[in-house]
Amino acid sequence: MAKKPGPIDTKLVHAGRRPDWTHGVVNPPVYHASTCLFDTVAEFEAAVKNPNAGLYYGRRGTPTQWALQEALIETEPGAAGCRLTPSGVSAIAAALLGVLKSGDHLLVTDSAYEPTRSICDGLLKSQGIETEYFDPMIGSEISRLIKPNTKAVFCESPGSLTFEVQDIPAISAAAKAAGAVVIIDNTWATGLYFNPFDHGVDISIQALTKYVVGHSDAMMGCVMATERYWPRVERSVFQLGLCVGPDDAYLGLRGLRTLSVRLKQHEASAMRVAEFLWAHQHVDTVLHPALESCPGQALWRRDFKGSTGLFSFVLKAGDPALLNHFIDDMQHFKIGFSWGGYESLILPARLTGTRTATTPNFPGPLLRLHIGLEDPEDLIADLGEALERYHNAH
Ligand SMILES: *Cc1c(COP(=O)(O)O)cnc(C)c1O
């Protein structure tokens, strides 16, 4: 059943629109700014004392960036602040560097996006911060891994490539009891389908590049945090010098206005495609958080308001070398990184080197799909033909 409009749809129309920023037009002007001018020395000195009170310097943003930040806060109630970063990866780095220091221990879900692991195993390691990866399905058992110097737990739910849904409230409770901060990568669900701050999370990041921008034409991330952690996160973003250009911020806000409508269509179409695959004789399993075959599906039902367009499926045992027969001749699914745009994408997903705590064992190749806004019947026909090509090549 397609979702009906709800309160979030009204919120998204008005969020971040202040008349003193827009001066009567619907959308905020795109301010291209580095230098901001002060009329008097007294005004300059007042601004130095309180640089976030108004225009100060381009790196701290203008109403173009502020409008998007304010609107994003409305999508994750409980956030005390939001900062834009030039990519999702820079948002992850800023969040981690904001709360960790040399000698600290960090727990990270084994299902984390690969570049997150790269930050942990590279940059953080070189700073003397130790990372330990945990089974995404660990739940409250995570308390067994918490050491006296464990300062943060990093979650991503559902996980990249394999889509395990995590028990965020249980993990948060265990982390809180030990005084560790909980960070989540909320890119898959966005604040519309999962509000981290209702589930015990302290810091939330998103790759806005994906669903918020929504049209595959800009790179951007954001970091939000509760009152308690916001000063540290804000300082980290500031000290790293992270900021985004006004044209990208404008595209982000434009995308956010239609996010709810787009997600409803991604959700409905992805469900149809996932169910088609689930019933198909050449498919071993489908890793879609709303299907029983996905680890943590009950947690998804308990905690999430919806599912989106990204999921994976596993082919029955076969020669991985024949995978090209499956993908190369597809009509609607294109091969490419990223997701969240209006176009459907397919990627052969390789887990080698991306798992250290758990090793999911699949009989055949793992494929990740992003279901775009095409007619799902066209996508199903495309996949049906690809499955026959793969099977007949055996
Ligand atoms: C793409 C992605 C990111 C990184 O976003 P970029 O804007 O490409 O840096 C982070 N987390 C997840 C889950 C992603 O899929």
The ligand as an SDF file (V2000), in Angstrom:
LIG
                    3D

 15 15  0  0  0  0  0  0  0  0999 V2000
   27.6200    6.9430   -0.1520 C   0  0  0  0  0  0  0  0  0  0  0  0
   27.6190    6.7130    1.2980 C   0  0  0  0  0  0  0  0  0  0  0  0
   28.3930    7.5010    2.1380 C   0  0  0  0  0  0  0  0  0  0  0  0
   29.3710    8.5320    1.6340 C   0  0  0  0  0  0  0  0  0  0  0  0
   28.8240    9.5820    0.9410 O   0  0  0  0  0  0  0  0  0  0  0  0
   29.7020   10.4470   -0.0780 P   0  0  0  0  0  0  0  0  0  0  0  0
   28.8840   11.6740   -0.2260 O   0  0  0  0  0  0  0  0  0  0  0  0
   29.8300    9.6240   -1.3150 O   0  0  0  0  0  0  0  0  0  0  0  0
   31.0270   10.7130    0.5640 O   0  0  0  0  0  0  0  0  0  0  0  0
   28.3220    7.2760    3.4940 C   0  0  0  0  0  0  0  0  0  0  0  0
   27.5300    6.3170    3.9980 N   0  0  0  0  0  0  0  0  0  0  0  0
   26.7740    5.5320    3.2180 C   0  0  0  0  0  0  0  0  0  0  0  0
   25.9270    4.4880    3.8500 C   0  0  0  0  0  0  0  0  0  0  0  0
   26.7950    5.6990    1.8460 C   0  0  0  0  0  0  0  0  0  0  0  0
   26.0640    4.8840    1.0650 O   0  0  0  0  0  0  0  0  0  0  0  0
  1  2  1  0
  2  3  1  0
  2 14  2  0
  3  4  1  0
  3 10  2  0
  4  5  1  0
  5  6  1  0
  6  7  2  0
  6  8  1  0
  6  9  1  0
 10 11  1  0
 11 12  2  0
 12 13  1  0
 12 14  1  0
 14 15  1  0
M  END
$$$$
